Amino acid sequence: MFGKNEKNTRRIKLPFESNDEKPYIFASYGHDDKEKVFPLLRKLYESGYNVWYDEGITIGEKYDEVIESHIRQSAAFLLFASSLSLSRPYVLDVELKIAEEIRSSVPFLALFIENNVTIPAKAQSLIRGSEFFSLDDIMTKLSEIGLKNFGRRRAVPIEREVPQYWFDSYETDPAGESGNIVYSVEEPYACLAFHPDDLKTCNPYAKELFFAGYNVRSCENMSDAGRGKMISAKGCKAYVPFVTKKYVESGDLEKDFVAAKKAGKPLVALYIRADDDENGQYTLPASIEKEFSLIQGLDMRELTANDFLSKLESELERRKCYAAMKDGKVSRRGFEIRDFLYDFTDGGRKLILTKYRGEKEQTALNVRRAYFGFPVAEIGANAFRYSALREVTLPEGLELIGDGAFHNCDDLESISLPDSLTSIGERSFGKCTSLKSLRLPAGVREIPKGAFEDCDSFTEFVIPDGVTAIGAYAFDGCTNLTSVTIPDSIVSIGDMAFYQCESLISMVIPDSVTQFGDGVFEWCASLASVRLSPYMSGTGAESFTGCSALEHIEIPEGVSEVEAYAFYMADGLKAVTLPESLSAIGEHAFDSCESLTTVTVPAGVEEIGEHAFDKCYNMECVTILSPDAEIGEGALDDVDLVRCYEDSTVWEYCEEAAVDCEPL
């Protein structure tokens, strides 16, 4: 926690309610620039432009998802550029990275709110040529690109509870014994040390560590005695100097290291070039030069936040310098480690991998089983979405894969799922167009909605025994799928589960299936053989629409309805066997079945829907054994002959519609 602010939040006044009515502008800024940015946002809003900014949303998994979603759906990306905003790892490594990805479709604008701002190398290609120095110029540009203006309106200020990490300055520690910037009350901790004048450069990285879940304290504003006390205290498990020219030349580095060495604290040194230190040249004191030369240093200005955390991870993790547990909950958000974001789940006992941020060059990945002794139990929603990975191995102990976790991973060719897995989310592997096969573990009980939609490299799929449900659109668009094995444990098959599986040849629906959705095999043009369950109540509407290779279908005894459009345009269908249990034939059920020549409708059928046999141009005879069946408009108009009982409702229909009929 930060000093007296035990909730890690702060209540602030905001200029207006964020507006995501499309089209809107996405506003990116450093939160400590709010005194400059908020008046500009208000003026932009009152001038008629919808503006979305991240007021009021919480940190963690949902924060990242909401930010990415709003950037990608925005009509323009507006960066409020300052020394602070362009030093924030989240702005540089997340928001601007996404902005660069979508620049061809979403205009990028940078409004400089202070002079002499140095643009980091990684952002130069994005910002150069898009610089503006007044809001009026920005609004002129918005008008030029044709962004919709909703007319002048008044901004209504609001108050919100926002994350404490929005601010770059924090209160002193609870006891008031120091003026340090980052302070964790829990032990053990790592002591971060740097020169006070380098606060602007060093503090963002210190805060990244704090909010990634590590216990850290910094001592740059302390006296020599105070610094030595913090470094040598029993709770301190590592001395982490941020080595800069000023820290070296002040003499404090030598004093602090002597204190750390005397107390037996391990050294983890990171070399930083401060903003006013152009060449980074300095000489370490002879008394410590040898020991510091053994440390692999890094130039922090060239690092992303993930690189920074990964550098310290092994030492801080090994020495357990991470957030303490309180009443089964973790006091801060999850860990940001290397290319991953993690949050806590299950009351703080397990981790959920919320986001993968690896570079496109990385093609293979083994996800770690645990961090800090906490098992990785879940892959969060959209965690790997759009990644360029080709091979992924998920760890044993993983229980859940969230909605859309690997959605749109076009390059993914193989993924290994652990036996511990019990659930996969909706569209979890949707549009993985290069994925050729996947083995579902025995513990998975449901294939949810859209789980494998558009996985058009699948050729066969074996559903393991124990799975009870195939969700809607589960295999929609798997155009090269030729066979699917469905076990006897399946109870329900959802709407359009195999929609447009154009290469599917045959299917056996086991007797365990009692629920059969609509459009299950719609437009499966190669489907030539189907065996249905007798415990299905109906065939499902549109379930065999466009199945032109299907020549014969036997509706099993027990099925009560051939539903609307069930065999619409199944123009290869030559023979249909209808059961005695049938009570209804829906509208357009056999419409445009041009190869069908004869059909016998059982005595129990009470209704034949509109256009049920419309456009069956080769239908020689329909025999209707029911004397009281209601016949819908156009149901038999294209039939050559109807055989039925005289004086029945069917006979009356035929006389009125001028359809030839003969008595049974």
VOGU-3710 file (C-alpha; in Angstrom, 3 decimals, decimal comma):
1> mfgknekntr> 0,000/0,000/0,000  1,068/3,626/-0,393  1,393/5,183/3,008  -1,996/6,195/4,362  -3,926/5,343/1,218  -4,797/1,785/2,171  -7,143/1,139/-0,752  -4,532/1,981/-3,415  -7,152/4,271/-4,940  -7,814/7,979/-4,936
11> riklpfesnd> -10,972/9,978/-5,569  -10,506/12,688/-8,180  -12,652/15,067/-10,178  -12,925/14,311/-13,893  -14,037/16,726/-16,622  -16,855/14,538/-18,058  -18,085/10,974/-18,426  -15,968/9,062/-20,924  -17,921/8,545/-24,166  -17,502/5,502/-26,408
21> ekpyifasyg> -20,378/6,278/-28,766  -18,860/5,773/-32,200  -17,048/7,469/-33,745  -14,871/8,529/-30,813  -11,294/9,676/-30,139  -9,077/7,536/-27,919  -7,049/9,784/-25,573  -3,638/8,524/-24,397  -1,777/10,464/-21,700  0,302/10,229/-18,537
31> hddkekvfpl> -2,002/10,534/-15,568  0,232/13,005/-13,746  -0,371/15,346/-16,705  -4,057/15,533/-15,798  -3,863/19,248/-14,870  -2,838/19,986/-18,470  -4,772/17,244/-20,235  -8,213/17,434/-18,595  -8,958/21,036/-19,732  -7,992/20,047/-23,283
41> lrklyesgyn> -10,200/16,955/-23,148  -13,086/19,082/-21,909  -12,638/21,618/-24,718  -12,474/18,807/-27,281  -15,652/17,247/-25,900  -17,532/20,553/-25,696  -16,538/21,274/-29,301  -18,595/18,262/-30,365  -16,159/15,340/-30,535  -16,775/12,133/-28,618
51> vwydegitig> -13,778/11,298/-26,445  -12,940/8,081/-24,614  -10,318/8,182/-21,866  -9,598/5,654/-19,156  -11,310/7,341/-16,216  -12,765/5,110/-13,591  -11,670/1,700/-14,869  -9,677/-0,595/-12,640  -6,265/-2,116/-13,132  -5,737/-5,765/-14,004
61> ekydeviesh> -7,098/-8,039/-16,696  -10,184/-6,016/-17,520  -8,126/-2,808/-17,714  -5,892/-4,195/-20,458  -8,805/-5,690/-22,382  -10,854/-2,496/-22,230  -7,899/-0,349/-23,318  -7,039/-2,555/-26,303  -10,668/-2,870/-27,357  -11,240/0,895/-27,263
71> irqsaafllf> -8,048/1,669/-29,171  -8,948/-0,779/-31,934  -12,516/0,541/-32,201  -11,603/4,230/-32,105  -11,889/6,605/-35,056  -8,689/8,487/-34,113  -5,841/7,987/-31,620  -4,741/11,167/-29,820  -1,530/11,131/-27,756  -0,943/13,990/-25,313
81> asslslsrpy> 2,832/13,957/-25,638  5,035/15,015/-22,748  8,247/13,898/-21,103  6,143/11,997/-18,601  3,748/10,263/-20,998  6,628/9,235/-23,284  8,476/7,706/-20,335  5,539/5,565/-19,210  6,088/1,905/-20,164  2,345/1,323/-20,512
91> vldvelkiae> 1,956/4,179/-22,986  5,028/3,159/-24,994  4,791/-0,627/-24,898  1,030/-1,110/-24,971  -0,995/1,837/-26,238  1,439/3,134/-28,882  2,239/-0,408/-29,976  -1,437/-1,042/-30,734  -1,753/2,393/-32,352  1,090/1,527/-34,723
101> eirssvpfla> -0,567/-1,782/-35,645  -3,808/-0,059/-36,696  -2,399/3,193/-38,070  -3,504/2,402/-41,619  -7,157/2,475/-40,512  -7,080/4,690/-37,405  -5,389/8,131/-37,799  -2,657/8,885/-35,243  -2,253/12,398/-33,809  0,263/13,628/-31,221
111> lfiennvtip> -0,473/16,867/-29,357  2,656/18,134/-27,574  1,661/19,728/-24,266  5,168/20,871/-23,298  8,302/22,044/-25,101  11,549/20,211/-25,769  10,129/16,716/-25,408  12,543/13,966/-26,407  10,784/11,292/-28,457  12,030/7,782/-27,560
121> akaqslirgs> 13,541/5,847/-30,452  10,827/3,194/-30,354  8,099/5,832/-30,900  9,793/8,042/-33,487  8,478/6,301/-36,602  4,925/6,570/-35,269  5,053/10,187/-34,057  7,188/11,879/-36,717  4,917/13,717/-39,143  1,939/13,587/-36,782
131> effslddimt> 3,052/16,336/-34,350  0,642/19,124/-33,410  1,215/21,963/-30,941  -2,271/23,359/-30,320  -5,720/21,896/-29,812  -7,076/24,115/-32,566  -4,706/22,418/-35,015  -5,921/19,044/-33,780  -9,554/19,999/-34,350  -8,721/21,285/-37,831
141> klseiglknf> -7,137/17,920/-38,595  -10,154/16,050/-37,201  -12,369/18,071/-39,502  -10,104/17,305/-42,482  -10,281/13,553/-41,902  -14,064/13,805/-41,670  -14,538/12,742/-38,057  -18,176/13,221/-37,087  -18,897/16,246/-34,913  -21,926/15,896/-32,614
151> grrravpier> -22,347/19,625/-32,011  -21,465/21,875/-29,126  -22,446/20,685/-25,635  -21,543/21,297/-22,015  -19,239/18,927/-20,163  -20,632/17,742/-16,822  -17,832/17,075/-14,297  -17,933/13,813/-12,315  -16,021/12,299/-9,412  -14,520/8,816/-9,562
161> evpqywfdsy> -12,380/6,427/-7,556  -9,281/5,798/-9,684  -6,180/3,584/-9,230  -3,449/5,129/-7,065  -0,853/4,171/-9,680  -2,174/7,001/-11,865  0,026/9,356/-9,836  3,774/9,825/-9,888  4,112/11,238/-6,360  3,060/9,415/-3,226
171> etdpagesgn> 2,652/10,129/0,446  5,381/9,311/2,929  5,420/5,992/4,721  2,964/5,417/7,613  5,504/6,089/10,382  6,664/9,304/8,713  10,271/8,237/9,080  11,301/8,907/5,486  10,427/10,806/2,385  10,839/7,869/0,049
181> ivysveepya> 8,681/7,533/-3,043  7,845/3,833/-3,257  7,179/2,086/0,020  5,931/-1,444/0,714  4,984/-2,106/4,290  5,265/-5,871/3,837  8,477/-7,839/4,318  10,705/-9,147/2,912  11,476/-6,362/0,468  14,149/-5,246/-1,997
191> clafhpddlk> 15,782/-1,866/-1,364  15,904/0,308/-4,499  18,543/3,046/-4,375  19,204/5,961/-6,716  20,085/9,665/-6,650  17,186/12,058/-5,816  17,856/14,111/-8,952  17,245/10,982/-11,056  13,748/10,509/-9,652  12,052/11,315/-12,968
201> tcnpyakelf> 14,052/8,641/-14,762  14,093/5,937/-12,086  10,725/6,205/-10,370  8,549/4,861/-13,234  10,540/1,624/-13,133  10,314/1,439/-9,343  6,554/1,802/-9,585  6,331/-0,861/-12,284  7,962/-3,258/-9,841  5,654/-2,233/-7,006
211> fagynvrsce> 2,504/-2,712/-9,036  3,776/-5,920/-10,571  3,505/-7,397/-7,099  7,005/-7,029/-5,658  7,695/-5,529/-2,235  10,167/-2,688/-2,805  11,287/0,374/-0,858  13,358/3,250/-2,183  15,703/5,385/-0,104  16,805/8,261/-2,334
221> nmsdagrgkm> 15,535/10,987/0,009  16,987/9,560/3,225  19,998/10,588/5,227  23,091/8,380/5,157  21,992/6,761/8,413  18,477/6,176/7,133  19,745/4,635/3,909  22,083/2,332/5,747  19,323/1,306/8,144  16,921/0,382/5,313
231> isakgckayv> 19,588/-1,532/3,373  20,920/-3,474/6,350  17,530/-4,229/7,980  16,605/-7,868/8,459  13,595/-7,562/6,132  15,747/-6,357/3,213  16,692/-9,270/0,967  18,449/-7,467/-1,886  20,206/-4,154/-2,582  19,191/-2,857/-6,031
241> pfvtkkyves> 21,112/0,291/-7,046  20,003/2,132/-10,189  23,499/3,214/-11,201  23,713/6,682/-12,765  26,455/9,266/-13,082  25,016/11,394/-10,257  24,592/8,445/-7,920  28,235/7,450/-8,491  29,709/10,957/-8,218  27,698/11,832/-5,092
251> gdlekdfvaa> 29,535/9,119/-3,160  26,247/7,570/-2,011  26,661/4,501/-4,204  29,911/3,574/-2,458  28,420/4,159/1,025  25,263/2,184/0,234  27,175/-0,725/-1,232  29,464/-0,897/1,796  26,364/-1,044/4,037  24,813/-3,759/1,880
261> kkagkplval> 28,014/-5,811/1,767  28,534/-5,526/5,509  24,951/-6,757/6,102  25,389/-9,600/3,603  22,775/-8,281/1,131  23,093/-9,523/-2,474  23,741/-6,925/-5,157  21,567/-6,585/-8,272  22,796/-3,505/-10,151  20,994/-1,903/-13,075
271> yiradddeng> 22,723/0,814/-15,116  20,606/3,772/-16,179  21,456/6,738/-18,361  19,600/9,736/-16,947  17,964/12,329/-19,226  20,761/14,882/-18,688  23,551/12,320/-18,920  24,166/12,167/-22,664  27,271/9,994/-22,825  26,787/7,959/-19,663
281> qytlpasiek> 30,531/8,068/-18,925  31,633/7,794/-15,300  34,253/5,952/-13,262  33,288/3,673/-10,394  35,273/4,075/-7,164  38,229/1,701/-6,990  36,874/0,143/-3,784  33,808/-1,253/-5,552  34,786/-1,313/-9,237  35,825/-4,965/-9,261
291> efsliqgldm> 32,641/-6,211/-7,618  30,369/-4,064/-9,783  32,171/-5,177/-12,938  30,950/-8,701/-12,239  27,342/-7,548/-12,548  25,703/-7,589/-15,964  24,270/-4,097/-16,323  21,573/-2,856/-18,717  20,828/0,552/-20,212  17,301/1,117/-18,942
301> reltandfls> 16,438/3,659/-21,642  16,500/0,843/-24,177  14,247/-1,441/-22,134  10,534/-2,114/-22,086  8,759/-2,592/-18,772  8,733/-6,346/-19,346  12,504/-6,395/-19,947  12,995/-4,490/-16,728  10,914/-6,893/-14,666  12,530/-9,939/-16,199
311> kleselerrk> 15,971/-8,611/-15,250  15,044/-8,518/-11,569  12,655/-11,444/-11,551  15,039/-14,250/-10,651  16,514/-12,431/-7,652  13,282/-10,994/-6,290  11,391/-14,227/-6,794  14,121/-16,359/-5,248  14,209/-14,068/-2,222  10,408/-13,940/-1,984
321> cyaamkdgkv> 10,216/-10,159/-2,364  6,657/-10,293/-3,660  3,356/-9,025/-2,325  2,142/-10,447/0,972  -1,161/-12,295/1,305  -3,856/-10,705/3,446  -7,014/-12,626/4,322  -6,513/-14,833/1,288  -6,137/-11,867/-1,049  -3,146/-10,145/-2,607
331> srrgfeirdf> -2,768/-6,491/-1,737  -1,878/-5,344/-5,274  -2,516/-6,362/-8,843  -0,867/-9,329/-10,455  2,619/-9,809/-11,789  4,034/-8,444/-15,021  6,861/-10,768/-15,958  8,757/-10,785/-19,223  6,089/-11,089/-21,909  3,167/-11,864/-19,602
341> lydftdggrk> 0,655/-10,251/-17,299  -0,635/-12,348/-14,412  -3,415/-11,691/-11,922  -4,602/-13,651/-8,922  -7,665/-15,882/-8,892  -9,302/-18,361/-6,546  -9,052/-16,004/-3,578  -5,397/-15,242/-4,249  -4,285/-18,869/-4,242  -3,708/-19,242/-7,991
351> liltkyrgek> -2,645/-17,177/-11,014  -4,444/-16,318/-14,207  -2,338/-15,422/-17,266  -4,215/-12,364/-18,493  -2,086/-11,194/-21,411  0,770/-12,362/-23,629  2,853/-9,539/-25,110  5,628/-11,399/-26,877  7,279/-10,099/-30,006  6,173/-11,332/-33,418
361> eqtalnvrra> 9,569/-12,941/-33,952  8,885/-15,503/-31,218  7,241/-18,597/-32,686  7,403/-21,239/-29,916  6,363/-20,892/-26,292  6,216/-23,035/-23,159  4,005/-21,380/-20,553  5,431/-21,705/-17,052  3,651/-23,912/-14,541  3,943/-21,511/-11,583
371> yfgfpvaeig> 5,407/-18,237/-10,330  6,362/-17,525/-6,740  4,837/-20,847/-5,728  1,433/-19,849/-7,153  0,242/-22,276/-9,881  -0,905/-20,920/-13,237  -4,489/-22,208/-13,215  -6,115/-20,197/-15,978  -5,482/-18,564/-19,342  -7,556/-15,383/-19,388
381> anafrysalr> -9,979/-14,164/-22,030  -8,212/-13,003/-25,229  -4,819/-13,557/-23,573  -3,052/-14,714/-26,762  -5,419/-13,178/-29,306  -3,680/-12,132/-32,555  -0,312/-13,522/-31,411  2,105/-14,831/-34,072  3,048/-17,984/-32,162  3,254/-21,267/-34,076
391> evtlpeglel> 3,732/-23,723/-31,221  2,386/-23,468/-27,679  2,732/-25,873/-24,773  0,469/-25,207/-21,818  1,510/-26,414/-18,362  0,160/-29,268/-16,272  -2,009/-27,817/-13,530  -3,830/-25,467/-15,920  -7,585/-25,772/-15,379  -9,299/-23,200/-17,597
401> igdgafhncd> -8,803/-21,506/-20,959  -10,890/-18,326/-21,207  -13,104/-16,964/-23,970  -11,189/-16,080/-27,124  -7,856/-16,955/-25,506  -6,226/-17,974/-28,814  -8,733/-16,349/-31,169  -7,258/-15,129/-34,473  -3,883/-16,816/-33,912  -3,496/-17,331/-37,645
411> dlesislpds> -0,002/-18,848/-37,428  -0,697/-21,332/-34,629  0,047/-24,822/-35,964  0,123/-26,901/-32,789  -0,890/-26,541/-29,166  -0,420/-29,029/-26,351  -3,169/-29,034/-23,741  -2,496/-30,549/-20,286  -4,509/-33,419/-18,809  -5,468/-31,120/-15,925
421> ltsigersfg> -7,587/-28,930/-18,224  -11,321/-29,039/-17,443  -12,788/-26,161/-19,447  -12,232/-24,152/-22,637  -14,022/-20,869/-23,307  -16,201/-19,638/-26,119  -14,270/-19,044/-29,359  -11,105/-20,010/-27,491  -9,463/-21,334/-30,688  -11,652/-19,590/-33,258
431> kctslkslrl> -9,980/-18,548/-36,518  -6,775/-20,489/-35,778  -6,561/-21,131/-39,484  -3,207/-22,975/-39,408  -4,110/-25,342/-36,552  -4,231/-28,844/-38,031  -5,241/-30,866/-34,985  -5,941/-30,626/-31,291  -6,332/-33,224/-28,565  -8,901/-32,353/-25,951
441> pagvreipkg> -8,058/-33,726/-22,475  -10,489/-36,182/-20,889  -11,504/-33,699/-18,191  -13,165/-31,253/-20,619  -16,946/-31,639/-20,478  -18,114/-29,136/-23,080  -17,053/-27,779/-26,444  -18,483/-24,258/-26,102  -19,845/-21,769/-28,591  -17,525/-21,142/-31,540
451> afedcdsfte> -14,635/-22,987/-29,887  -13,092/-24,036/-33,217  -14,925/-21,849/-35,722  -13,009/-21,265/-38,970  -10,218/-23,698/-38,039  -10,104/-24,595/-41,693  -6,918/-26,699/-41,449  -8,679/-29,341/-39,315  -9,187/-32,573/-41,263  -10,474/-34,801/-38,464
461> fvipdgvtai> -11,503/-34,349/-34,854  -12,035/-36,891/-32,091  -14,240/-35,679/-29,269  -13,214/-37,543/-26,102  -15,646/-39,637/-24,095  -17,036/-37,539/-21,249  -17,852/-34,442/-23,286  -21,589/-33,851/-22,914  -22,244/-30,835/-25,150  -21,166/-29,401/-28,495
471> gayafdgctn> -21,984/-25,699/-28,460  -23,424/-23,477/-31,171  -21,024/-22,754/-34,060  -18,422/-25,024/-32,411  -16,944/-26,175/-35,758  -18,528/-23,525/-37,975  -16,448/-22,928/-41,112  -14,036/-25,863/-40,666  -14,083/-26,295/-44,424  -11,512/-29,125/-44,636
481> ltsvtipdsi> -12,928/-31,226/-41,798  -13,769/-34,660/-43,223  -14,686/-36,639/-40,099  -15,760/-36,052/-36,500  -16,073/-38,765/-33,868  -18,907/-38,055/-31,434  -18,917/-40,164/-28,231  -21,951/-41,664/-26,484  -21,594/-39,080/-23,703  -22,850/-36,231/-25,906
491> vsigdmafyq> -26,319/-35,048/-24,889  -26,729/-31,842/-26,891  -25,506/-30,389/-30,189  -25,990/-26,645/-30,559  -27,194/-24,466/-33,421  -25,024/-24,503/-36,552  -22,391/-26,606/-34,776  -21,002/-27,879/-38,112  -22,178/-25,057/-40,354  -20,329/-24,963/-43,695
501> ceslismvip> -18,107/-27,949/-42,938  -17,941/-28,440/-46,695  -15,719/-31,549/-46,625  -17,587/-33,506/-43,946  -18,574/-36,846/-45,469  -20,520/-38,773/-42,835  -21,839/-38,347/-39,307  -23,159/-40,686/-36,639  -25,246/-38,995/-33,959  -25,294/-41,361/-30,943
511> dsvtqfgdgv> -28,487/-42,316/-29,116  -27,379/-40,202/-26,138  -28,235/-36,996/-28,032  -31,593/-35,565/-26,963  -31,108/-31,919/-27,955  -30,342/-31,135/-31,579  -30,120/-27,486/-32,611  -30,984/-25,595/-35,785  -28,697/-25,510/-38,828  -26,362/-28,159/-37,380
521> fewcaslasv> -25,163/-29,400/-40,794  -26,282/-26,467/-42,917  -24,327/-26,181/-46,182  -22,245/-29,294/-45,545  -22,117/-29,917/-49,283  -20,179/-33,230/-49,102  -22,273/-34,844/-46,361  -23,471/-38,125/-47,886  -24,429/-40,180/-44,835  -26,088/-39,295/-41,517
531> rlspymsgtg> -27,381/-41,472/-38,719  -29,653/-39,585/-36,296  -30,559/-40,280/-32,668  -34,079/-41,645/-32,009  -34,234/-39,516/-28,864  -34,097/-36,212/-30,685  -37,438/-34,412/-30,588  -36,877/-32,959/-34,034  -34,442/-32,653/-36,894  -33,677/-28,996/-36,164
541> aesftgcsal> -34,630/-26,171/-38,508  -32,338/-25,775/-41,548  -30,103/-28,575/-40,242  -29,527/-30,161/-43,664  -30,055/-27,095/-45,837  -27,745/-27,244/-48,858  -26,541/-30,814/-48,144  -26,514/-31,626/-51,838  -24,540/-34,906/-51,493  -27,108/-36,447/-49,149
551> ehieipegvs> -29,078/-39,037/-51,145  -30,974/-40,870/-48,417  -32,095/-39,943/-44,927  -33,906/-42,107/-42,403  -35,601/-40,165/-39,638  -35,562/-42,634/-36,723  -38,609/-43,765/-34,775  -39,064/-41,418/-31,827  -38,516/-38,144/-33,694  -41,710/-36,092/-33,746
561> eveayafyma> -40,948/-33,249/-36,147  -39,145/-32,498/-39,385  -38,605/-28,811/-38,720  -38,753/-25,791/-41,034  -36,261/-25,759/-43,926  -34,717/-28,965/-42,524  -33,772/-30,281/-46,000  -34,128/-27,088/-48,003  -32,071/-27,260/-51,242  -30,777/-30,755/-50,443
571> dglkavtlpe> -31,076/-31,265/-54,181  -29,358/-34,676/-54,222  -31,867/-36,242/-51,839  -33,575/-39,208/-53,518  -35,265/-41,048/-50,647  -36,684/-40,121/-47,233  -37,988/-42,500/-44,590  -40,340/-40,858/-42,099  -41,182/-42,548/-38,739  -44,601/-43,408/-37,297
581> slsaigehaf> -43,789/-41,076/-34,379  -43,778/-38,020/-36,662  -46,458/-35,408/-35,946  -45,387/-32,399/-38,031  -43,479/-31,395/-41,156  -42,414/-27,753/-41,008  -42,612/-25,051/-43,650  -40,210/-25,449/-46,597  -38,945/-28,664/-44,968  -38,220/-30,358/-48,334
591> dsceslttvt> -38,368/-27,252/-50,522  -36,177/-27,544/-53,669  -35,314/-31,230/-53,126  -35,307/-31,716/-56,895  -34,164/-35,365/-56,850  -36,884/-36,562/-54,488  -39,439/-38,752/-56,301  -41,681/-40,331/-53,638  -42,497/-39,725/-49,982  -44,877/-41,470/-47,576
601> vpagveeige> -46,223/-39,275/-44,782  -47,210/-41,348/-41,702  -50,711/-41,359/-40,219  -49,691/-39,442/-37,102  -48,736/-36,280/-38,965  -51,136/-33,476/-38,067  -49,564/-30,640/-40,030  -47,612/-30,158/-43,247  -46,279/-26,603/-43,333  -46,324/-24,018/-46,109
611> hafdkcynme> -44,261/-24,919/-49,190  -43,090/-28,132/-47,484  -42,604/-29,874/-50,868  -42,346/-26,736/-53,009  -40,084/-26,924/-56,096  -39,752/-30,715/-55,825  -40,078/-30,813/-59,602  -39,429/-34,555/-59,931  -41,822/-35,594/-57,154  -44,006/-38,260/-58,716
621> cvtilspdae> -46,126/-39,081/-55,698  -46,670/-38,082/-52,069  -48,716/-40,542/-50,035  -50,390/-38,993/-46,996  -51,813/-41,558/-44,561  -53,245/-38,993/-42,147  -56,929/-38,144/-42,779  -56,858/-34,900/-40,810  -53,486/-33,315/-41,601  -53,579/-29,537/-42,057
631> igegalddvd> -51,858/-28,541/-45,291  -50,111/-25,167/-45,560  -50,181/-22,889/-48,587  -48,138/-24,187/-51,536  -47,094/-27,330/-49,658  -47,998/-29,757/-52,494  -48,381/-27,516/-55,546  -45,382/-28,925/-57,440  -46,228/-32,591/-56,722  -47,460/-34,686/-59,692
641> lvrcyedstv> -49,806/-36,870/-57,614  -51,067/-37,005/-54,032  -52,507/-40,253/-52,647  -54,805/-39,633/-49,677  -58,190/-40,470/-48,157  -61,307/-39,127/-49,854  -63,189/-36,443/-47,957  -60,037/-35,690/-45,888  -58,513/-32,243/-45,363  -55,759/-33,290/-47,755
651> weyceeaavd> -58,309/-34,180/-50,473  -59,979/-30,805/-50,015  -56,645/-29,024/-50,320  -55,795/-30,855/-53,551  -59,138/-29,970/-55,112  -58,741/-26,300/-54,233  -55,096/-26,186/-55,398  -55,761/-28,193/-58,569  -53,320/-30,908/-57,539  -53,961/-34,378/-58,975
661> cepl> -54,979/-36,859/-56,270  -56,218/-40,405/-56,007  -57,856/-42,176/-53,076  -56,079/-44,646/-50,803
//
